[in-house]
Amino acid sequence: MIARLTQSPLIAVLAVVASLWGFWAPPLFDLDEGAFTEATREMLASGNFSSIYLDGQPRHDKPVLTYWAQAGSVLLFGLNEFALRLPSVLAVLGWAWALYRFAKPRLGRDTATIAVSVMLLSLYVGFIAKAAIADALLNLFLALAFFSIYRYWEKPGRAALYQTYLWLGLGFLTKGPVALFFPLLVSALFFVLSGHWRRWLQAVFAPLGWLIFLGIVVPWHVMVYLDSGWAFFQGFYLGHNLNRFADPMEGHGGGWWYYLVLAPLMLLPFAGWLLATLAKLRRMAEEPLDRYLWIWFLVVLVFFSFSGTKLPHYLLYGCTPLFLLMARYRDDLNSRLLAYLPPLLLLGLLVLLPQLFSYFGDRVERVYDRQLLHDGALAFGHTYQWLAGGMLAVAIGIALWRRLRPWQGLVLIGLLQAVLVNGLVLPRVSQVMQGPVKEAALFSRDNGHPLVAYRIYHPSVSVYRQAITERRAPRPGDWVLVRIDRLQEFLDRDDGLRKTITFQKGTVALVAVEATP
């Protein structure tokens, strides 16, 4: 019965619940969630739906579609974590449904169900699914575009062709050229290697297709140009695209091997399953669908391996084909050690979090890090450890259950991992890292004083205050948001202001400043 569950539609339903449940509960995480959601709040407050601003300053990081989606959700459900994260949750559900619809007629219902379960239960997809950022939406449109391209290869027709241009346009409006670059490059390689390069040229030079694409992309570009001139084009296309590839941005660099190491960690608990699937790369030329999926993954992997800037979510653009390949060749995973060792190590590490926090909290020098670790040790107490230890024991039992195939055991452990991470780990991590930040913001809002940030950047504070947090020298009557490791430095400043701590918790404090009598 348990074995049948792992390939029934019920397992996909359980994966949805385990990976998405409680997405509305944790406070917004800085920096990314805070930046996206504060830009959305300012868009609604100003009524300017063309240009994007963050704490009153132009923000050129991404195009506009994610902000529009969040704004629409906020108009329906209010300014809260549920509304701000809902577009990402819906995007991941759409991504999973698109994966199922593509896989079922080609690989069968069971394989399609397993592919969806692997996707939803992978560690990093679980993080992206609940984050109020652009990546879930982008991966939805990338997957839809790649699936439409393959449908067009199977049976050339207007529906598949024009749908591809629709998804390309929406992806471009979500995150820019990356949504166009990879589908064009992957499809070119696939069609040429398959001997259908003329068909590819016909698709690429389809006038109506480009009209659909431009009809989606151009109107907003005209709007932002009329509102703010060339600033967005220079900041986004030159700064956040060309320069991002050429050089590391914001310290996000790494060697060519970065994603080779990261990929198995992102897909935990399925790291061993992924490695077993990668061993089948030599089959790439044997079957068109496999060839297409491998080209898709390898192009993304190679491109970003040689990019100057490296971030984990970049590789996610090439993970959808891995979910299909892993599900298709699930029975090739024969080594129980390879299958179960990575997830059991992760679960064991999660069980030991209280001790690890205490150990490192006593040894780090930075005040800020020490406070986080000590607060973490308190948050992850005995109740957490007993529950996490119980889940580890169940996972060990699954690993020792010889009647289950390794892939079946991994799907079940994936459910345990999702429950542990989403139900026990993330709530505590968010409370330690962001709980005090949210409380400080609400306390400041309720007292009505202008707030200034001193050598700290928490854009979520502006979301919760529903007002811009300024970055300037403090003036009498202001409250100042300060990190605890810089609190004494701020209090000791000789600036002619009298300072009084009005709030202090965790890693942040609020200081009221008044003129010296």
MIBATOR-971201 format. One record per residue (C-alpha): x, y, z; residue number from 1. Coordinates in steps of 0.2 Angstrom, whole numbers, plus 5000, padded with zeros to 4 digits. Example, Ala and Ser with C-alpha at 12.3 -4.5 7.8 and 13.67 -1.06 7.14 Angstrom:
// residues 2
5062/4978/5039/1;
5068/4995/5036/2;
***
This chain:
// residues 517
5000/5000/5000/1;
5014/5012/5005/2;
5023/5008/4989/3;
5008/5012/4978/4;
5005/5028/4987/5;
5022/5035/4981/6;
5016/5035/4963/7;
4997/5039/4965/8;
4990/5056/4963/9;
4988/5057/4982/10;
5007/5059/4984/11;
5007/5074/4974/12;
4993/5082/4984/13;
5003/5078/5000/14;
5018/5086/4992/15;
5008/5102/4989/16;
5002/5103/5007/17;
5019/5098/5014/18;
5028/5111/5004/19;
5016/5126/5004/20;
5007/5124/5021/21;
5010/5139/5032/22;
5017/5150/5019/23;
5008/5165/5026/24;
5015/5164/5044/25;
5034/5169/5044/26;
5038/5187/5043/27;
5045/5194/5027/28;
5063/5189/5025/29;
5076/5203/5021/30;
5083/5207/5009/31;
5075/5200/4994/32;
5057/5198/5001/33;
5058/5215/5009/34;
5064/5224/4994/35;
5051/5216/4982/36;
5036/5219/4994/37;
5041/5237/4999/38;
5042/5241/4981/39;
5025/5234/4978/40;
5018/5244/4993/41;
5026/5260/4987/42;
5018/5256/4970/43;
5001/5255/4978/44;
5004/5270/4989/45;
5010/5281/4975/46;
4998/5275/4961/47;
5013/5274/4949/48;
5012/5257/4941/49;
5026/5261/4928/50;
5042/5265/4938/51;
5048/5255/4953/52;
5054/5263/4969/53;
5061/5256/4985/54;
5062/5267/5000/55;
5059/5282/4988/56;
5073/5278/4977/57;
5072/5270/4959/58;
5074/5251/4959/59;
5081/5244/4942/60;
5083/5226/4947/61;
5068/5218/4939/62;
5054/5222/4926/63;
5037/5225/4933/64;
5026/5209/4932/65;
5030/5202/4949/66;
5026/5219/4957/67;
5009/5220/4947/68;
5005/5202/4953/69;
5009/5206/4971/70;
4999/5223/4970/71;
4984/5214/4963/72;
4985/5201/4977/73;
4986/5215/4990/74;
4971/5224/4983/75;
4961/5208/4986/76;
4968/5202/5002/77;
4976/5217/5011/78;
4994/5221/5014/79;
5000/5205/5023/80;
5012/5190/5021/81;
4998/5180/5014/82;
4994/5192/5000/83;
5012/5196/4996/84;
5017/5178/4994/85;
5002/5171/4986/86;
5008/5175/4968/87;
5023/5164/4971/88;
5012/5150/4978/89;
5000/5151/4963/90;
5015/5151/4951/91;
5023/5136/4959/92;
5006/5127/4958/93;
5005/5132/4940/94;
5023/5126/4937/95;
5018/5109/4944/96;
5002/5107/4934/97;
5012/5112/4918/98;
5025/5099/4922/99;
5011/5086/4925/100;
5002/5090/4909/101;
5018/5089/4898/102;
5024/5073/4906/103;
5008/5063/4907/104;
5005/5060/4888/105;
5023/5056/4885/106;
5029/5047/4900/107;
5013/5041/4908/108;
5003/5046/4924/109;
5014/5038/4936/110;
5030/5046/4930/111;
5021/5063/4929/112;
5015/5062/4947/113;
5033/5057/4953/114;
5041/5071/4943/115;
5029/5084/4951/116;
5032/5076/4969/117;
5051/5077/4966/118;
5049/5095/4961/119;
5038/5101/4975/120;
5048/5091/4989/121;
5065/5097/4983/122;
5073/5108/4996/123;
5076/5124/4986/124;
5060/5124/4976/125;
5051/5123/4993/126;
5060/5139/4998/127;
5056/5148/4981/128;
5038/5143/4982/129;
5035/5153/4998/130;
5045/5168/4994/131;
5038/5185/4988/132;
5051/5187/4974/133;
5051/5184/4955/134;
5058/5167/4954/135;
5043/5156/4955/136;
5034/5166/4942/137;
5049/5166/4930/138;
5051/5147/4932/139;
5033/5145/4928/140;
5034/5155/4912/141;
5051/5146/4907/142;
5044/5129/4909/143;
5028/5134/4899/144;
5039/5141/4885/145;
5050/5125/4885/146;
5035/5113/4885/147;
5027/5123/4870/148;
5043/5123/4860/149;
5044/5104/4862/150;
5026/5102/4857/151;
5030/5113/4842/152;
5044/5101/4837/153;
5032/5086/4839/154;
5018/5093/4829/155;
5021/5111/4821/156;
5006/5121/4823/157;
5001/5139/4827/158;
4994/5135/4844/159;
5011/5129/4851/160;
5021/5142/4842/161;
5010/5157/4848/162;
5009/5150/4865/163;
5028/5150/4866/164;
5029/5168/4861/165;
5016/5172/4874/166;
5026/5163/4888/167;
5042/5171/4882/168;
5034/5188/4883/169;
5027/5186/4901/170;
5044/5179/4906/171;
5053/5194/4899/172;
5041/5205/4908/173;
5045/5195/4924/174;
5064/5195/4924/175;
5070/5201/4907/176;
5082/5194/4894/177;
5085/5178/4903/178;
5067/5172/4899/179;
5071/5174/4880/180;
5089/5169/4880/181;
5088/5151/4886/182;
5073/5145/4876/183;
5080/5152/4860/184;
5098/5144/4863/185;
5091/5128/4869/186;
5078/5126/4855/187;
5092/5131/4842/188;
5103/5117/4848/189;
5089/5104/4849/190;
5082/5108/4832/191;
5099/5108/4823/192;
5104/5092/4831/193;
5088/5084/4827/194;
5090/5089/4808/195;
5075/5102/4809/196;
5084/5118/4808/197;
5073/5125/4794/198;
5058/5122/4806/199;
5067/5132/4819/200;
5070/5146/4808/201;
5052/5147/4802/202;
5047/5148/4821/203;
5060/5161/4825/204;
5055/5172/4811/205;
5036/5171/4813/206;
5030/5189/4812/207;
5014/5186/4822/208;
5024/5177/4836/209;
5035/5193/4838/210;
5019/5204/4838/211;
5013/5194/4852/212;
5029/5195/4862/213;
5031/5214/4858/214;
5013/5217/4862/215;
5016/5210/4880/216;
5034/5218/4883/217;
5033/5235/4874/218;
5019/5244/4882/219;
5027/5244/4899/220;
5044/5249/4892/221;
5035/5264/4884/222;
5027/5268/4901/223;
5043/5267/4911/224;
5052/5278/4898/225;
5039/5291/4898/226;
5039/5291/4917/227;
5058/5291/4920/228;
5068/5291/4904/229;
5082/5280/4901/230;
5086/5276/4919/231;
5078/5259/4920/232;
5086/5254/4903/233;
5103/5258/4909/234;
5101/5251/4926/235;
5093/5235/4922/236;
5100/5230/4905/237;
5117/5236/4907/238;
5120/5235/4926/239;
5109/5220/4930/240;
5112/5209/4915/241;
5128/5213/4905/242;
5138/5217/4921/243;
5131/5203/4931/244;
5138/5191/4919/245;
5155/5199/4917/246;
5158/5202/4935/247;
5152/5196/4952/248;
5139/5208/4959/249;
5137/5211/4978/250;
5150/5198/4982/251;
5140/5183/4973/252;
5155/5175/4965/253;
5161/5157/4964/254;
5172/5145/4954/255;
5166/5135/4938/256;
5162/5120/4950/257;
5150/5131/4960/258;
5134/5123/4953/259;
5141/5106/4952/260;
5142/5106/4971/261;
5126/5116/4973/262;
5114/5106/4963/263;
5113/5090/4974/264;
5111/5101/4989/265;
5097/5111/4981/266;
5087/5095/4977/267;
5089/5087/4994/268;
5083/5074/4999/269;
5085/5068/4981/270;
5104/5071/4979/271;
5109/5053/4977/272;
5094/5051/4964/273;
5101/5066/4954/274;
5118/5059/4954/275;
5112/5042/4948/276;
5102/5051/4934/277;
5117/5061/4929/278;
5126/5045/4926/279;
5113/5041/4912/280;
5119/5057/4902/281;
5127/5045/4889/282;
5109/5041/4883/283;
5106/5058/4878/284;
5106/5055/4859/285;
5095/5039/4860/286;
5078/5048/4862/287;
5072/5065/4857/288;
5064/5070/4873/289;
5079/5065/4883/290;
5090/5074/4871/291;
5079/5090/4873/292;
5079/5089/4892/293;
5098/5086/4894/294;
5102/5101/4882/295;
5090/5112/4892/296;
5099/5107/4909/297;
5117/5108/4902/298;
5115/5124/4893/299;
5109/5132/4909/300;
5122/5124/4919/301;
5137/5128/4908/302;
5131/5146/4905/303;
5130/5151/4923/304;
5145/5141/4928/305;
5155/5154/4918/306;
5145/5169/4924/307;
5154/5181/4935/308;
5139/5182/4947/309;
5132/5166/4954/310;
5117/5163/4965/311;
5108/5147/4969/312;
5091/5151/4960/313;
5100/5153/4943/314;
5102/5134/4942/315;
5083/5132/4945/316;
5080/5138/4927/317;
5087/5121/4922/318;
5080/5110/4935/319;
5063/5106/4927/320;
5071/5094/4915/321;
5080/5085/4929/322;
5063/5082/4938/323;
5057/5073/4922/324;
5073/5063/4919/325;
5074/5058/4938/326;
5056/5052/4937/327;
5058/5043/4921/328;
5074/5034/4926/329;
5069/5031/4944/330;
5072/5012/4944/331;
5090/5015/4939/332;
5093/5021/4957/333;
5099/5005/4965/334;
5112/5010/4978/335;
5103/5012/4995/336;
5118/5021/5002/337;
5119/5034/4988/338;
5100/5036/4990/339;
5098/5038/5009/340;
5115/5045/5015/341;
5112/5063/5010/342;
5094/5065/5017/343;
5099/5056/5033/344;
5114/5068/5035/345;
5103/5083/5032/346;
5090/5077/5045/347;
5103/5073/5057/348;
5110/5090/5055/349;
5093/5098/5058/350;
5091/5088/5074/351;
5107/5095/5081/352;
5103/5113/5077/353;
5101/5118/5096/354;
5118/5111/5100/355;
5126/5119/5084/356;
5119/5136/5088/357;
5126/5135/5106/358;
5143/5129/5101/359;
5146/5142/5088/360;
5137/5156/5098/361;
5150/5154/5111/362;
5164/5155/5099/363;
5160/5169/5086/364;
5166/5186/5089/365;
5154/5197/5080/366;
5140/5203/5092/367;
5127/5202/5079/368;
5131/5184/5074/369;
5133/5179/5092/370;
5115/5186/5096/371;
5107/5177/5082/372;
5115/5160/5087/373;
5111/5162/5105/374;
5093/5166/5101/375;
5093/5152/5089/376;
5098/5140/5103/377;
5084/5146/5113/378;
5071/5144/5099/379;
5076/5127/5094/380;
5074/5119/5111/381;
5069/5102/5118/382;
5052/5101/5110/383;
5059/5104/5093/384;
5073/5092/5096/385;
5061/5078/5101/386;
5050/5081/5086/387;
5065/5082/5074/388;
5073/5066/5082/389;
5057/5057/5079/390;
5056/5062/5061/391;
5074/5056/5059/392;
5070/5039/5067/393;
5055/5037/5055/394;
5067/5042/5040/395;
5079/5028/5046/396;
5065/5016/5047/397;
5060/5020/5029/398;
5079/5018/5023/399;
5079/5001/5031/400;
5063/4995/5024/401;
5069/4983/5010/402;
5052/4981/5002/403;
5053/4999/4996/404;
5063/5004/4981/405;
5075/5018/4985/406;
5066/5031/4975/407;
5050/5027/4984/408;
5058/5029/5001/409;
5066/5045/4995/410;
5048/5052/4991/411;
5042/5047/5008/412;
5057/5055/5016/413;
5054/5071/5006/414;
5037/5072/5014/415;
5046/5071/5031/416;
5059/5084/5026/417;
5046/5096/5020/418;
5036/5094/5036/419;
5051/5097/5047/420;
5058/5112/5037/421;
5041/5120/5034/422;
5033/5116/5051/423;
5048/5117/5063/424;
5063/5125/5056/425;
5057/5139/5046/426;
5045/5146/5059/427;
5059/5146/5071/428;
5072/5153/5060/429;
5060/5167/5054/430;
5056/5172/5072/431;
5074/5173/5077/432;
5080/5183/5061/433;
5065/5193/5057/434;
5053/5193/5072/435;
5062/5207/5081/436;
5063/5217/5065/437;
5044/5215/5062/438;
5041/5220/5080/439;
5052/5235/5079/440;
5043/5241/5063/441;
5026/5239/5071/442;
5031/5247/5087/443;
5038/5262/5077/444;
5022/5263/5066/445;
5011/5263/5082/446;
5021/5278/5089/447;
5021/5288/5073/448;
5038/5295/5073/449;
5049/5296/5057/450;
5061/5282/5056/451;
5079/5283/5050/452;
5090/5268/5046/453;
5108/5269/5053/454;
5120/5257/5044/455;
5106/5244/5043/456;
5096/5239/5028/457;
5079/5230/5032/458;
5067/5235/5018/459;
5053/5224/5026/460;
5053/5237/5040/461;
5045/5249/5028/462;
5032/5236/5023/463;
5026/5234/5041/464;
5027/5252/5045/465;
5018/5256/5029/466;
5030/5271/5027/467;
5047/5274/5019/468;
5062/5271/5030/469;
5074/5285/5026/470;
5093/5284/5025/471;
5099/5300/5031/472;
5107/5309/5046/473;
5095/5308/5061/474;
5086/5324/5066/475;
5077/5329/5082/476;
5060/5320/5083/477;
5066/5305/5073/478;
5067/5287/5079/479;
5083/5277/5072/480;
5084/5259/5068/481;
5100/5252/5073/482;
5108/5234/5074/483;
5114/5229/5091/484;
5132/5228/5086/485;
5132/5246/5081/486;
5121/5252/5095/487;
5134/5258/5106/488;
5143/5266/5092/489;
5128/5276/5088/490;
5124/5281/5106/491;
5142/5287/5108/492;
5141/5299/5092/493;
5145/5317/5096/494;
5131/5324/5086/495;
5122/5336/5098/496;
5108/5324/5100/497;
5101/5316/5115/498;
5097/5297/5113/499;
5085/5286/5122/500;
5083/5267/5118/501;
5064/5264/5116/502;
5064/5246/5109/503;
5077/5233/5109/504;
5075/5214/5105/505;
5086/5202/5097/506;
5097/5210/5084/507;
5089/5227/5082/508;
5085/5242/5093/509;
5075/5258/5091/510;
5083/5274/5097/511;
5073/5291/5100/512;
5084/5306/5096/513;
5080/5324/5103/514;
5090/5340/5103/515;
5101/5342/5118/516;
5094/5355/5130/517;
***
